[in-house]
């Protein structure tokens, strides 16, 4: 009986560790895998480094990303942080020019 009372806190710590750390990490990993398998050319993405672009080509472990017209980079698929749903989102557009061209 005494060994059970000393073993119980260790078991509780293990269960809490699993519920708070291991399980959410596994869910994030599954979500990332699903995103990678659903990735198609033409998708707007953001890399883990914060670069925005459009997927041009996908190989086994690599992807070609167009970051500007005529500028293509090659990255590992794991470097793709997220797929952007709205291609017209404000963070993808250039900021408005600060100078005004209105002659009035």
Secondary structure by P-SEA (a helix, b strand, c coil): caaaaaaaaaaaaaaaaaaccaaaaaaaaaaaaaaaaacccccccccccbbbbbbccccccbbbbbccccbbbbbccccccccccccccccccccccccccccc
